[in-house]
């Protein structure tokens, strides 16, 4: 395989150059870790991060040196690249693990049935007690209304793009849907806010739903489009050949075939808007009392509750505990939605050799 | 999909019969369009598409109108002023600090996130053992699913206290540059914000890059391997050149996300209205953060001023995302919308 290594090595009789044994990365890792520990203790460094850094640098240098000596420079570079890629992956896992661990560890402290069934109505931000019932209620209503508006429009747009779309209009819709996915959530909030300023309205839940619907539509369009494209053309042709009108073909053949994927897309979009804070902050305002009417008066919402417990409590531990518990509830909701969505996708995937 | 072309593709066995088949198809399609059910359904679905365009236009128009109301009364230059006093008479406010902070925090996030995200994408597509790549991709998806407010809470209560060590170290060795000098304040600064944003945009960049790397023609890689290339050489010679434009647009999608992030910045940053040379000292601000933290106390005029700054953010993200989509669209079908 590698001529350079074969020339450099002492055993030129085989076609394959000398190579390090399979356990060598582990041996080098253990060696550099031990060496880093010695250096760290001898140099009086007490931070484990510094130890880790030294170990990492030693590992890279050691791998490169040893591999260059035995296998040649090209193989050595390859090994260094491999270890860097592994390091990058481990780096990404650190914040995720830390975030999930902290949220669970600090969230379970106050998370119980009382917390889920009471509001903050008579509890000051700095006191212990209270709960998130009003926030859950507000979130469910706002997200539900947003879905009722956003999902049908998104799905119909996707049907237009896949089944009818040709020419300039379809192209510009595709382009602006793509651009729309990138609109910052706070801008969507400001748009509805400018409408409310003109109509002289006070904050209410449905205004938040409208902003969330704007954020939801492009996501639904994109995922539904992907799913409709997976439906084999033979199915459409068979239905049309039987004389079925196109709209019935779409409703009775195309959509049912891809319904699993469409539902998955909608659920992922719901999971995404359920965590949006900025538009809710501008439009729904937050309210410590229970307000079940999304069309009148300020409402609470779960992400907004987390923000307000954090920012308006001047560092009170009780408020931080509540913020973590609410975060845990929100993450659990989003993750469950994600998992169910992916489950449905796998269970109802169109069988097209994908 | 395009049914008529699909038909001619599959029925290519009798060439002489093809032209009449197409015209019959067209006639049938034309007749189909006159059925009332078809017309209603087409109107509904086309209407939804047009509705989306109308929303985009409305966002631009309404934001511009409210911004005009505010800027026309602004006594200072809106683009170059270092203060935000909307309650003065006459009011003085400008976006210089916000633009600076938004750009700086996003650049820090990009510098950290892009190399790591590309490496993770390579890990998933080329390096991970086959049994591992699925779960790794799932972990990245989980990272994307965490709501931004939870990142904000984690950043403010866990990441900020852990930054002391890094900041002290940077100050000791790189403090002389001025960019990394630190006066022992709480590390609620642009660098912390940048690091948090990097974690948040990582999954976006990873997911799009992964799709691009998957599409590298197998032939290219096998040809390189057959010539005796190592895995790293395969990646450098066939994967990276093929995926370069995809990675660029993935990065721009991530940039768009970082520019508009609100809650994570609002919880972590300790803002003021000044530009600081040091990335480590608290201060500065971003468009989105400024809107979220000033909104509650703002009068109606103050809200118009915030809308004006939001319009600038809207235009910037529109340009960044539009450019990213243009690059992607030139390449092929993949899209980061599901990322």
Contacts between the chains, C-beta under 8 A, distances in Angstrom:
chain1	res1	chain2	res2	distance
A	1	B	228	5.5
A	2	B	228	6.1
A	2	B	230	8.0
A	3	B	228	7.6
A	47	B	165	5.8
A	49	B	165	6.4
A	49	B	166	7.8
A	74	B	230	5.5
A	74	B	233	6.9
A	75	B	230	6.1
A	77	B	230	7.3
A	77	B	232	5.7
A	78	B	230	3.8
A	78	B	231	5.6
A	78	B	232	4.2
A	78	B	233	7.2
A	81	B	231	7.6
A	81	B	232	4.0
A	81	B	235	7.4
A	82	B	127	6.3
A	82	B	231	7.1
A	82	B	232	7.4
A	84	B	119	6.5
A	85	B	119	4.8
A	85	B	120	7.8
A	85	B	122	5.6
A	85	B	123	4.8
A	85	B	127	5.0
A	86	B	123	7.0
A	86	B	127	7.2
A	87	B	119	8.0
A	88	B	115	7.4
A	88	B	116	4.7
A	88	B	119	3.4
A	88	B	120	5.5
A	88	B	123	6.7
A	89	B	119	7.3
A	89	B	120	5.4
A	89	B	123	4.7
A	89	B	128	7.7
A	89	B	136	6.6
A	91	B	116	5.9
A	92	B	116	6.4
A	92	B	120	5.7
A	92	B	139	7.8
A	92	B	140	7.1
A	92	B	143	7.0
A	92	B	202	6.0
A	92	B	206	7.9
A	93	B	139	6.6
A	95	B	143	7.8
A	95	B	199	4.7
A	96	B	139	6.5
A	96	B	142	6.5
A	96	B	143	5.2
A	96	B	146	7.9
A	98	B	154	7.4
A	98	B	158	6.5
A	99	B	146	6.6
A	99	B	150	7.1
A	99	B	151	7.3
A	99	B	154	4.8
A	99	B	158	7.6
A	102	B	154	6.3
A	102	B	157	7.8
A	102	B	158	5.3
A	103	B	150	6.8
A	103	B	154	7.2
A	152	B	48	7.8
A	153	B	48	4.7
A	153	B	51	6.2
A	153	B	52	7.3
A	154	B	48	7.8
A	156	B	44	5.8
A	156	B	45	4.5
A	156	B	47	7.8
A	156	B	48	3.9
A	156	B	49	7.9
A	157	B	45	6.9
A	157	B	48	4.3
A	157	B	49	4.7
A	157	B	51	7.8
A	157	B	52	5.8
A	159	B	45	4.8
A	160	B	42	7.9
A	160	B	45	3.7
A	160	B	46	5.3
A	160	B	48	6.5
A	160	B	49	4.7
A	161	B	49	6.9
A	162	B	1	6.5
A	163	B	1	7.8
A	163	B	45	7.5
A	164	B	42	6.0
A	164	B	45	6.5
A	164	B	46	6.8
A	165	B	49	7.6
A	166	B	2	7.5
A	169	B	46	7.5
A	169	B	49	6.9
A	169	B	50	7.5
A	170	B	49	7.3
A	172	B	53	6.7
A	173	B	49	4.3
A	173	B	50	7.8
A	173	B	52	6.2
A	173	B	53	6.3
A	175	B	322	7.9
A	175	B	325	6.5
A	175	B	329	7.6
A	176	B	52	6.6
A	176	B	53	5.8
A	176	B	56	5.2
A	177	B	52	6.3
A	177	B	337	7.7
A	178	B	321	7.3
A	178	B	325	4.4
A	178	B	329	7.9
A	178	B	335	6.7
A	178	B	337	6.6
A	179	B	56	7.5
A	179	B	318	6.2
A	179	B	321	5.0
A	179	B	322	5.4
A	179	B	325	6.3
A	180	B	52	6.9
A	180	B	55	7.8
A	180	B	56	6.2
A	181	B	321	7.6
A	181	B	336	7.8
A	181	B	337	4.8
A	182	B	253	6.8
A	182	B	256	4.3
A	182	B	257	7.5
A	182	B	260	7.8
A	182	B	317	5.6
A	182	B	318	7.7
A	182	B	320	7.3
A	182	B	321	3.4
A	182	B	324	7.8
A	183	B	59	7.5
A	183	B	260	7.5
A	183	B	314	7.2
A	183	B	317	6.7
A	183	B	318	8.0
A	184	B	259	7.0
A	184	B	260	2.4
A	184	B	261	7.4
A	184	B	262	7.0
A	184	B	288	6.1
A	184	B	313	6.2
A	184	B	314	7.5
A	184	B	317	5.8
A	185	B	260	7.2
A	185	B	262	6.8
A	186	B	260	6.7
A	186	B	262	4.7
A	186	B	288	4.8
A	186	B	291	5.7
A	186	B	292	6.8
A	186	B	310	6.6
A	186	B	313	7.6
A	187	B	59	7.1
A	187	B	63	7.5
A	187	B	260	6.9
A	187	B	310	5.5
A	187	B	313	6.2
A	187	B	314	4.7
A	187	B	317	7.4
A	188	B	59	7.6
A	190	B	63	6.3
A	190	B	291	7.1
A	190	B	306	7.3
A	190	B	307	5.1
A	190	B	310	4.2
A	191	B	58	7.2
A	191	B	59	4.5
A	191	B	62	5.9
A	191	B	63	6.3
A	193	B	303	6.7
A	193	B	307	6.9
A	194	B	62	4.4
A	194	B	63	6.2
A	194	B	65	7.3
A	194	B	66	4.5
A	194	B	307	5.7
A	195	B	62	6.5
A	197	B	66	6.7
A	197	B	300	6.3
A	197	B	303	6.4
A	197	B	304	7.3
A	198	B	62	7.9
A	214	B	55	6.2
A	214	B	59	7.9
A	217	B	52	6.2
A	217	B	55	7.8
A	218	B	52	7.5
A	218	B	337	6.7
A	219	B	337	6.4
A	219	B	338	7.6
A	221	B	52	7.4
A	222	B	335	6.2
A	222	B	337	3.4
A	222	B	338	6.0
A	223	B	337	7.4
A	223	B	338	5.6
A	226	B	338	7.2
A	229	B	1	6.8
A	233	B	1	5.9
A	233	B	3	6.4
A	233	B	6	4.8
A	236	B	1	7.8
A	236	B	3	6.2
A	237	B	3	6.7
A	237	B	6	7.7
A	237	B	7	7.1
A	240	B	3	7.4
A	240	B	28	7.9
A	245	B	32	6.2
A	245	B	35	5.2
A	245	B	37	5.6
A	245	B	38	5.5
A	246	B	32	5.3
A	246	B	38	5.4
A	246	B	41	7.7
A	247	B	35	7.8
A	247	B	37	4.8
A	247	B	38	5.0
A	247	B	40	7.5
A	247	B	41	3.6
A	247	B	42	7.6
A	248	B	37	6.9
A	250	B	41	7.1
A	251	B	41	7.8
A	265	B	338	7.7
A	268	B	338	7.5
A	271	B	145	6.2
A	272	B	145	7.9
A	274	B	147	7.3
A	275	B	146	7.7
A	275	B	147	2.4
A	275	B	148	6.6
A	275	B	149	6.5
A	275	B	150	7.3
A	276	B	147	7.5
A	276	B	148	7.8
A	277	B	147	7.6
A	277	B	148	6.9
A	277	B	149	4.5
A	277	B	262	7.1
A	277	B	263	4.6
A	278	B	262	4.1
A	278	B	263	6.2
A	278	B	288	6.9
A	278	B	291	7.8
A	278	B	292	6.0
A	281	B	292	6.0
A	281	B	295	6.8
A	282	B	291	7.7
A	282	B	295	5.9
A	303	B	147	5.9
A	303	B	149	4.4
A	303	B	263	7.6
A	306	B	149	5.1
A	306	B	150	7.1
A	306	B	153	6.0
A	307	B	149	5.6
A	307	B	152	7.3
A	307	B	263	6.2
A	307	B	266	7.7
A	307	B	267	7.1
A	310	B	152	7.7
A	310	B	153	5.8
A	310	B	156	6.7
A	310	B	157	7.9
A	310	B	267	6.0
A	311	B	266	7.7
A	311	B	267	7.0
A	320	B	157	6.7
A	323	B	153	5.8
A	324	B	153	7.2
A	327	B	149	7.6
A	327	B	150	4.7
A	327	B	153	5.7
A	330	B	147	5.9
A	330	B	149	7.7
A	330	B	150	6.5
A	331	B	146	6.5
A	331	B	147	7.3
A	331	B	150	6.0
A	334	B	145	5.5
A	334	B	146	7.5
A	334	B	147	6.3
A	335	B	142	7.2
A	335	B	145	6.5
A	338	B	141	7.5
A	338	B	142	7.7
A	338	B	145	5.2
